[in-house]
Amino acid sequence: MRSRMSRHLEALLPGVQLKTAAGARGTLHQRMQALLSEEPTLPPEFTWHDYAALLLHIAAEIEHALMAQYLYAAYSLGGPLVPAKHRERVRHWQEVVLGIAKEEMGHLITVQNVLRLIGAPLNLDREDYPWGSQFYSFDFTLEPLTKDSLARYVYAEMPGDWEGPEAEEVKKRAQQGNPSQQPLHRVGVLYDRLQKVLANPTWVKDADFQAATTTFQASWDEWGRGYMRGARGQATGAPRQATPDVIVQPVSNRDEAVAALAAVGIQGEALFFDSDADEKSHFRRFLDIYREYPDGEWTPTRPVPINPKTVMDLNANRVRVSAAKGRGAPAAPVSTVITHPESVIWAHLFNVRYRMLLMYLTHAYQLAGATGQGDTLTPRGLLINRTFGEMYNVRAISNILVELPLDTTGSGAVAAPPFEMPYTLDLPNSEADRWRVHRDLLEASLELVHSLHRDYPGRHTDYLRALEDLDGAALQSTLQMIPKP
């Protein structure tokens, strides 16, 4: 996927001539900045409508990647290494980062709504690690929250005009801590470009905006679940922080699409999302944590690995490390294999539930109409409910993994959620076959749960039994959706 997208992005670069003092064309980073400050140029092989779809696909991948990285960073916080006097503060940071991750989920869903509106394919995919490309904020890396990673998060979400001594410090730290040394980018640049393209009626025609698709789109009424003004992600008794509502915005025309993308951009990079309500943007909330975060004085995180995974052989790693060495740049961070026999079963279970979440969400976009009829859920309502259920399971299994050993060496290192992408997120054409996908995933999960019961009796029994009961009921209702031969 990287090469398929990047060849179009690379095609844009030769047309940008940046005059430097030496008369040279400038670095790749300088050329990208110059490109993005100019009016959009249509790349070869595209119409404006198709180019808008490409940019929305990139936006979706960025939101998905940021969500996974922020979740991983949040789950890394806490543990026995945190001094007692700092534990409440660390729990508060965790809630703040989890809240931002949930808002990234809302951004991802809103981008799908805009794709639906213009009749483009949905995209809930993302690349695995390690990787990076133009337009993407920084190399995708699952890592514990550190001062360096916070600097990159602040950089990705910062407004374009943020300047001053602190801005210079954060920008320098973000680049120095960037493992591959590839140029960093602000997320807001992409959203600015998207708004320019979609707002121009001579580029994307009025006829390309299909109001009838709203019945297939996600809405806040279905996905907001009544969580207003930071009511989500506040499990501790710490003072409640005012945070914006998750943006899940249905769109029925050009103006609404542009406004929704503008709102997503503002929630990320503005100083305040709503100054009247004291609601801070992602940039401001990450900067607040950056200012408080210890710089080596004590450790706020568990000893989780960088880029955990469940299998040994990943060709992309070898290619990337080899390429980095060839340029004289530092090698990209390698992945870490979870090898402890109990931990790796939980890691596989995590991957299955993560895939289930994405497949339920993808399927929900294929069905129109209400979520319920009286007390009975419609198939669309059932899929939305199960998506929320998998959000809970992703969190629950992550919290179990960070308490389990990474390997059998006794090093003290712990495992962590691998967030490995499935081989496909495509759904079959027929509705019955789509439910067969859910059946297969439920059965795969049940097999892993049975393995944990059999091999590690008495461990996490309550959660496993609850999961087993819920999956059994879900499997029965799923089988009813599949016609009998």
N, C-alpha and C positions, 0 to 999 in steps of 0.2 A: 504493500500500500504506500509506503514511503516514497518509493521511486515513481509510482503512478501519479502521486500528487506533486512531488517536488519538481518533476520535469516541466510542469506548467508554471510553477513559481520561478524556476531558474530561467524560463523563457522570457520573463519580464526584465531580468537584470541587465542584459546587454544594452537595452535601450536607454538606460539611465547614465548620462555623462555628467559626472561630478567634477567640477574644476577645483583642484587643490592648489596650494601655493606652489607646489612643484610641477603643476600641470598634469599630474597623473590622474587616473580615474578614481582613486581613493580605494579604501578597503571595501570588502563586501558589506560590512555593517554600515559604512557611510553611504554606499550606493542604495542600500535598502531604506535608510532614513530619508534620503533625497526622494526616492521613489514614492514613499508613503506620504510625503508632504505635498506631492503634486496631485493634479487631477488624475483619476484612474485612467489607465490605458488598457484597452481590451487586448488580452494576449491572443496569439495565434490559435486557431482551432476552436474558438469560442464565439458564441453570441453573448450579449449582455445578460440575458436570462440564465444561460448556462453558467456564466461566470459568477452570477449571484449564488447559484446553487453550490458551486465549488467553494466559495468563501463561507457559505453557511455550513458546509461539511467540515471545513477547517475549524470554524467556531465551535461546532459540536464536539469535535475531537479535543479541542483545547479545554472546553468546559468539563468534559468527561475526565480528562487527564488531571486537571486541577482538583476535581472532586476526589479522585482516588488518592492523590498525593496529600491533600489536606487531611483526609480521613486517616491515612497511615500516620501522618505526623501527630494527629490528635491521640491516636491509640498508643503512640510511643510514650506519651507523657505519664508520669506517675511511677509507682513502684518503690521498692525498699531503699533505693539510693537517694530519694528525696528527703532532706532533713525535715523533721516534724514541723518546725516553725514555718516551712515554706509550702506544706502540702495543700493547704486551702487555696493558695495563690495558683499553684500548678493545676489544681482541679478547675479553677476558673478559666485559666488559659485553654484547657482542654475543651471546655464548653464553648468558648468563643470560636475556636478553630472548627469544632464540629458544626456550629451554627453557620459558619462561612461555607463549609462543605455542603450543607443542605441548600444554601442559597445557590451554589454552583449547580446542584441538581435541578433547581428551578430554572436556571439559565439554560441548561441542556434541554429541558422540556420546552421552554419557550422557543428556542431555535428550531426544534422539531415542528412546532406549530407554524412557524414562518415557512419552513420547507413544505409543509402540507399546503399552505396557502398558495404558493407559487407552483404547485404541481411537481415538485422535485422529490427524488427518493429521500426517505428518512435516513439518518445516520446516527446510530448509537454505538458505533465502534470507536476504537482508539488503538494506537500502536502499543506494543509491549516495549519493555526497556531493554537496553538503553538506546535512546534515539533522540534526534533533534533535527530541526529544519527551519528554514526561513519562515517567518510569521509566528512560529511557536515560541512561547515565552522563554523556555529554558529546557535543557535535557530532561526528559521524563525520568525521574528517579524516586523510588520509594526509600525514604530515609528518616531517621529520627529527627525531631525538631531541634535545630541548632541555631546559633546566631547567624551562621552562613546561610542556611536554608531560609530563615526568616528574611534575610536581606533579599534573597531572590524572589520570595513571595511579595515583599513590599515593592520591589522593582516591577514585577509583572503587573501589579494592580495600581501603580502610581499614576497620578495625572501627568500630562505631558509637560506642564509648566512648573513642576515641583523643583525648586532650586534652593541653594543655601548650603552651609557647612554640613548639616546633617544629611541632606540629600546626596552630597558628594561622597560622604563616608559610606552611606548605604549602597550607592551605585558601585563604588570601588570594591566593597566587600562582596557584593553580589557577583561581580565578574570574577574576582579572585577565587571565590568558592565554587565557581561553576566548573565541574569536573572536566569537561571537554574544551573549555575556553571558547565555545561557539558564542557568537553575539547574542545578547539577551534582547528581548522585545517586550514592549508593553501590550497587554491584551487590548487596551483601548484603541490602539492603532487599527486593528482589524475591524472593530465595531464602527469606527469612523468611516472606514472604507465601505463597509456594508451599507451604512445609511446613505452614503453618497450614491452608490449604485442603485439601490432600490427606490430612492426618492426621485430619480430622474425619469420622467415618463417617456422620453425619447429613447431610453435604453431598455428598461423593462416595461413592457406595454401594459396598459390597464387590463387588457384581456387575460394577462397571465396571473392576475390576482383572483382567486376563485373563492368567493364568499361561502359557497355551499360546503366547503371543507370544514367549517367551524364545528359541525356536529361530530367530526372525527377527532377534533383537537382536544387537548387537555385544558382544563379550566381550574381556577383557584378553588371554586366550590367543591370540585372533586378531589383535588390534591392538597389544598391548604389545611384541611382537617381542623379548622377553627383555631389554628395556632397563630395568635395575633401578637404583634409587638414583643417578640423575643420570648414568648411562652415556651418555645421549643428549646431544647438543649440547655435547660437550667435545672439540672438535677440536684445541685448542691444548695446549701443555704447561703451562698455568696450573694452579695447585692446584685439584683437583676440589672443586666445591661440592656439598654434600649437597642434593639436590632430591628432591621426592616423586615416586613413580611417577605416570605419567599415569593418571587415573581413567577407566576404561571399565567401567562397572558394569552388568551385566545385572540386571534387577529382575523379580521374579515376584509381588510382593504389595505391599500398602500400606506396611508397615513398611520393606521394602527400598527402595521409591521415596523415602520420606521420608529414610531414612538416606543414600541416594545424593546427594540434593539437599543435605543437610546437609554431606556431605563436600566437595562442590563449593564450597559457600559458605566452609567452613573453609579449603580450600586457597587461596582468594583472600584472605581478610581476617584470618585468625588471625595472631598474632605468630609462632608456630611451627606448622607443620602437624603435626610430630611432634617434640616437644622432646627426647625421648630420643635421636632420631637426628639432632638438630640440623638438621632439614629446615625451611626457612623458607617462609613463605607468599608469594604474589605481592606483597602489601603490603610485607612486610619486605624482599624482594629489590629492589623498586623503590626503597624508601626508602634502602637501602644505596647504590644507584647515585646517587640524588639527592644524598646527602651528599657523595659524591666528585666529582660532575659539575662541571666548571669553569663559572664564571659569567662568561664573556667573556674569560678569560685566554688560552685557546687553543680550537681548533675540533676536536671529536672526529668530525665527520660530513663526508660528501661534500656538494657543492652540489646536492642533489636538490630537485626542485620540490615544491610543495604540491599535492596532489590531481592527479597526472598523469592524462592521458586521451588517447585516440587520435582523437577526433572534435571538431570545432569547435562544434557546435550542441547545447547541452543546455538545454532550456527551464527545467529546475528551477533552474539557476543564476540566470537572469534573474528568476524569481519570488522567489527567496530574497533576492537583493540588493535588489530593489525593496521587499520587505516590511520588511527591516531598516532601510532608509533611512527608511521611513515612520514607524517607531517612534523614530527618533532614535538607534538603536543602531548600533554599528560594523558595517560590512558583513561578511558571512561571507566566509571566504577563497575566492577564485575558483579554479577548476580551471586547470591549466596543460597546454596541448596539446603533445604530443611531435611535433615537426615534422621532425626530421632524418630523411632518407629511409631510412637503414639502421635507425636506432633504432625508427622507427614499425613496421617489419616485425617486429622482435623484440617490440615491445609487443603487436602483434596475436597473435603466437605465444604470448606469455605468457597473454593472455586466453583463447585456445583451450585451453591446457593447464590453466588454472584451472577453466574450465568442465568439462573432461574429469574433473578430480579430483572435482568436485561431483556430476557425473552418475554416475560409477562408484560413489561412496559412496551416492547415492540408490538406485541399482539394487541394490546389495548388500543393502539393507534389504527388498527385495522377494522375496529368495530365502532359503529355510530350509535348515538342515542343516549337514553337515560341509563343510569347505573342500577336502578332498582324499579320493581313493580310491586308496590305495597311493601310487605316484609321480605320479598324475594329478590335476590340480586339477579340482575341480567348478566350474561356472559361478560359484558364490558365492566360491570361493577365487580364481578368476581375477580377479574384480572387486576383491577386497580387495588382491591383489597389484598390480593396476594403479593402485589408489588410492595405494598407497605409492610406486609409480613416479612418479606425478604430483607427489607431495610433493617428490621429488628434482628433478623438472624445474622446478617453481616456484622452488626455491632456485637451481638452476643458471642459469636465464634471468634471475632477479633480479640475480645477481652479474655477468652480462654487461651488463645494462641500465645498472647504476650505473657502468660503465666507458665507456659510449657518450655522445656529446654529445646534449643536449636539442634543439638546433636548429643551424642553419648560421651563426649570427652570430659564432662564435668567442668567446663570452662565458665559456666555461669551465664553464657549467652542464651537468649531466649528466642523463640520463634515469633512469627508475626504474620498478618494476613498477606498472602501473595498477590492477590488481585490479578491473576493470570487470565488473559483473554481467551475465550473459547475459539474453536476453529472457525465458527461462523455465527453470525447473528441473523442470518437470512431465515425467513419463515417459508415453509412450503406454500404452494399455491392454494390448496384446498383447506377449508376450515377444519375438516376432520384431521388432516395431517398435522395441522398446527397443534391441535390438542394431543396428538401422538408425541410431539416433541416434549410437551409438558409431562406426559406420562413417563417418557423415557428418563427425564431428569428426576422426577419423584422416585422412580424405582432405583436409579443410581444412588440417590441420596440415602434411601432406606438401606441399601446394601452397605454403605459406609457406616451408617448408624449401627447396624447389626454388628459390624466388625469391631466398633468401639465397645459395644456391650460385651461382646465375646472375649476380646483380648484385654480389656481394661475394666473389669467389673467393679462397680462401686464408685466410679469416677464420673462426675458430672451427670449423675443418674437422672436427676429431676429434669434437667434441660433436655437430655436425650429422649426420655420418655415422652415429654411434652411434644417434642419435634416429631417423634414417631407417631403419636396419636394424630397430630394435625396433618401430617403427610398421608397417613392412612385415609383420613376423611377426604383430603384433597384428591387423592388418587381415585377414590370411588366416584366423586363428582366429575372428575376428568374423564373417566371411562364412559360415563353417560353421554359425553359429548361426541363419542366416537361410534359411528353406526356399526352394528353387528353384521357380520357377513351373512 
